[in-house]
Amino acid sequence: MSEIKFTNQQKDEMVVKLQSYFEKELAQELGQFDAEFLLDFVSKELGAYYYNQGLHDARVVFEKRVQSIDDDLYGIEKETR
């Protein structure tokens, strides 16, 4: 798996979300540096689980669509004698 790259804006938004979560749920202030460090840790250590689940979910959708196309193709098959 290649490394997932986020834009600076995306990373900044995720950092703000982490800071907001810590403030609201844990009553803890999380500084910019600490939030970026935590984001990097979560991405590195847990990101693959989310990535793989996303692939699994996409594969299920893809397989359903392929099955639907296959069913449609059988539906237009001409009878031979």
N, C-alpha and C positions, 0 to 999 in steps of 0.2 A: 504494500500500500504506500503510495506516495504521501508526503506530508501535506496536510490540508492547510492552505494559506487563506487567511482572512484579510480583508482590507483594514487599514488603520481605523476607519469609521466603524466597521463591524466589531473590531476588538475593543474600541472605546465604548461602544454600546454594551458589550458584554461585561466590561469592567464596571460600568455604572450599575448594571443589573445586580452584579455581585455585591457592590457596595450598598445598594438599596436593600437587598435581602438581609445582609448582616445587620443593618441599622434597624429594620422593621422586625425581623424575626429573632434576632439574637441580642438586640440592644448593644451592638458593638460597632465601633467605627472602624472601617477598613480603609486604609490609605491607598492611594493610587498604586504605589509600588507593590504593596502587599496583595492588592486585588489582581494586578497583572501577574504576579508570581503564582497566586492561587489558580488563576485562569490557565496559565501554562501547565501547571501540575495536573489539573483536571483534564485538560486536553490531551496531555501526553499519557496519563495513566488510565483514563476512562474513555477517551474519545473513540478508541477502536471498537468498544462495545456498542456505542451509539451508531457509529459508521456501519458496522456489520449488521445491526438490526435494521438500519435503513436499506441496506442492500437486500436483506431477506424480505422486507416488506415490498420493495420494488420487484423482486423476483416473483412474489406471489401475484402481484398485479399483472406482470408480464405473462406468466403462465396462464392466468385466467383469460387474458386477451387472445393468446395463441389458441387456447382450447375453443374459444368462441369463433375464431376464424376457421379453425378446423371443422367445427360443427357446421358453419355456413357453407364451406366447400362441399361437405358431404350432402348438404341440403340441395345443392344445385346439380348434383351428379345425375347424369342421364341414365335411364334404365337401358340395359343392353340385352339382346336376345340372339 
